[in-house]
Amino acid sequence: MAVLELEDVSVTYRSAEGAVPAVRGVSLSVDAGRSLGLAGESGSGKTSVTSTVLRLLPKSATVTGRVLLEGEDVLTMKWGRLRAVRWATASVVFQGAMHALNPVQRVGHQIAEPIRLHEKSVSEPTARKRVGELLEQVGLPSRVAQSYPHQLSGGQKQRVMIAMALACGPKLIVADEPTTALDVMVQQQVLGVLADRVQDLGLAMVFISHDLSVLASACDDLAVMYAGQVVEQGPSDQVFDDAHHPYSRALGGAYPRIGDLRFRYAPSGLPGDPPFPGEAPSGCAFHPRCPQAREVCATTDVELRPSGERRWSSCLFAPEVGT
Amino acid sequence: MTESVLEARGIEVTFRGRGGRPARAVDGVDLSLGRGEIVALVGESGCGKTTLSRTLLGLERPSGGEVLVSGRPLEYSAAALKKHRRSAQLVLQDPTGALNPRRSVYEAVAEGLRVHRFDGDERAAVADALARAGLRPPERFFLRYPHELSGGQRQRVVIAGALVLQPQVIIADEPVSSLDASVRGEILALLLSLRESLGLSLLVVTHDLGVAWNIADRIAVMYLGRIVEQGPTEEVLSAPKHPYTRALLSVVPEIDHVEPIVLTGEPPDPTAIPTGCRFHPRCPALRDGAADAVATDCRGKELPVLSGTGGHEAACWLTGA
């Protein structure tokens, strides 16, 4: 069963220059024990999409569509219910979240905070015991609970944040660029911790990154966003190695396969910049930067269509699948 | 091997560490950068790569060894340093942090010229640098402010600010790690083209082996203050000798993947560098018995400093010989 289901979700920000549509009709779903990678550049709307899950958007944002968390629409929840759902059903690990740790409190105390808030009856020794278990789940010795944030490395702090996100036994974890500021070795450790949790606890995970290679190695499925829309979706390895959309192909190509001589002295980029939200070009929003664009791309509205077994692409020239 | 424009010879940099113990951030490094050469200096946070690059720029004074500029020892008088910092420019990771939000692109690029009392045509020099950095037509960018630019354009402005003084060497510290995927390739292509058109030498400091594979002629892998493996990029990354390099390569996220070798143990601490091979407490080869024959050396015998110039070499008792 889908833990999270987004149905035709749009997010529009009000600004001095008028309405800015940041997300335009996104539908996604994630099952228990599965991980979905959400890829895209700055401004593609990936963080706006996932912020709808716990209604973390600012007041200037209007959200339409349906965001179903275990079948219950988050957008229409009463405030009290929403508070109960945050942490206990779904939790978020933000990019650079480790900087959000309170520098003058021991990390064990901070991990226990959501437990104390959500389970008022929990005794102090029980909370402490759970903190120790949580730390071990993310590969840290339980004595780390006694440490202050400055005594920990970046990777350790990020794992503390993951432990905190797991504290109330959520069904869904949203990880927004959880490894971007970390070294490759530490990144691998953190990715391993997240993947293990998804598998062992049957969690659903949404993982956001601009690095398609990280997503492909960490997630079961990928959704690639451009200008507020999903332009391709499918199993990770297939989207990474054999994209059905020129934009996903460009994102995948930006990270060289080490050892493959085609990438030596040939960094591959994508000329131009993504459109500002609200200034998406007509037709396929990607057409001005697309190396394969033809005239029809500028005039034809595109939407996600099946392009293979469990695959979808919005490119007009993606493989056709008979219906 | 072409003549070297910038060279580290036996460089040591020691800081006062926590609790008064000296931290040997750079602990004996030989590394040379030839004219028109692109060298990648690779390693994890805290390995000393940034300290080494700051020492090469003359921003940090080594406690041992010397920096050679075109074969001559760098002097630490104010005038000599100023001259050196003109010919060796630094490009930092985060272009948003590197640019003053209240200064226009023109002012940002012209600043270096003013610091160095440039007496030529400032406007022409700024326009030329912007154009070389791929911001064309340059005049259109003169009066823009950083917030009006995309991440990639900002990094181009920072690079233009380095180019405007016509340096011989650019040291780029993680030049693409804060940039979006599509922009990353563009900036790397720009760095390659600057080598072609201007004969620039480039030291790219990064933790990203993909960047090295994309643009570097040579790669030097640094661990806890020392270079542990270096050589031509293709040789080092296709057939790594040092267990540390192998571990780094194994965790590069790609699909058809070798089993990742995740290093465990305490993160390396420059105030307590292990005896023998400094990597031995975390070495997978030593742990799984592959290095049994040389284990005593690994634990107790100091390794020589790598020459840092030409062929493929590794500082490892097991594989380096």
Chai-1 contact restraints between the chains, C-beta under 6 A:
chainA,res_idxA,chainB,res_idxB,connection_type,confidence,min_distance_angstrom,max_distance_angstrom,comment,restraint_id
A,E41,B,D180,contact,1.0,0.0,6.0,A-B,restraint_1
A,S42,B,D180,contact,1.0,0.0,6.0,A-B,restraint_2
A,S153,B,P267,contact,1.0,0.0,6.0,A-B,restraint_3
A,D183,B,E44,contact,1.0,0.0,6.0,A-B,restraint_4
A,D183,B,S45,contact,1.0,0.0,6.0,A-B,restraint_5
A,D183,B,H207,contact,1.0,0.0,6.0,A-B,restraint_6
A,V184,B,H207,contact,1.0,0.0,6.0,A-B,restraint_7
A,V184,B,V251,contact,1.0,0.0,6.0,A-B,restraint_8
A,M185,B,E44,contact,1.0,0.0,6.0,A-B,restraint_9
A,M185,B,V251,contact,1.0,0.0,6.0,A-B,restraint_10
A,M185,B,L263,contact,1.0,0.0,6.0,A-B,restraint_11
A,Q188,B,V251,contact,1.0,0.0,6.0,A-B,restraint_12
A,Q188,B,P260,contact,1.0,0.0,6.0,A-B,restraint_13
A,Q188,B,V262,contact,1.0,0.0,6.0,A-B,restraint_14
A,Q189,B,V262,contact,1.0,0.0,6.0,A-B,restraint_15
A,H210,B,D180,contact,1.0,0.0,6.0,A-B,restraint_16
A,H210,B,A181,contact,1.0,0.0,6.0,A-B,restraint_17
A,S213,B,P253,contact,1.0,0.0,6.0,A-B,restraint_18
A,S213,B,E254,contact,1.0,0.0,6.0,A-B,restraint_19
A,V214,B,P253,contact,1.0,0.0,6.0,A-B,restraint_20
A,A216,B,I255,contact,1.0,0.0,6.0,A-B,restraint_21
A,S217,B,P253,contact,1.0,0.0,6.0,A-B,restraint_22
A,D237,B,I255,contact,1.0,0.0,6.0,A-B,restraint_23
A,F240,B,I255,contact,1.0,0.0,6.0,A-B,restraint_24
A,A250,B,S182,contact,1.0,0.0,6.0,A-B,restraint_25
A,L251,B,A181,contact,1.0,0.0,6.0,A-B,restraint_26
A,A254,B,A181,contact,1.0,0.0,6.0,A-B,restraint_27
A,A254,B,R184,contact,1.0,0.0,6.0,A-B,restraint_28
A,A254,B,G185,contact,1.0,0.0,6.0,A-B,restraint_29
A,Y255,B,G210,contact,1.0,0.0,6.0,A-B,restraint_30
A,P256,B,G210,contact,1.0,0.0,6.0,A-B,restraint_31
A,P256,B,W213,contact,1.0,0.0,6.0,A-B,restraint_32
A,P256,B,N214,contact,1.0,0.0,6.0,A-B,restraint_33
A,I258,B,L209,contact,1.0,0.0,6.0,A-B,restraint_34
A,I258,B,W213,contact,1.0,0.0,6.0,A-B,restraint_35
A,I258,B,L237,contact,1.0,0.0,6.0,A-B,restraint_36
A,G259,B,S238,contact,1.0,0.0,6.0,A-B,restraint_37
A,P267,B,G185,contact,1.0,0.0,6.0,A-B,restraint_38
A,P267,B,L188,contact,1.0,0.0,6.0,A-B,restraint_39
A,P267,B,A189,contact,1.0,0.0,6.0,A-B,restraint_40
A,P267,B,N214,contact,1.0,0.0,6.0,A-B,restraint_41
A,S268,B,G185,contact,1.0,0.0,6.0,A-B,restraint_42
A,G269,B,S182,contact,1.0,0.0,6.0,A-B,restraint_43
A,G269,B,G185,contact,1.0,0.0,6.0,A-B,restraint_44
A,G269,B,E186,contact,1.0,0.0,6.0,A-B,restraint_45
A,L270,B,S182,contact,1.0,0.0,6.0,A-B,restraint_46
A,D273,B,S150,contact,1.0,0.0,6.0,A-B,restraint_47
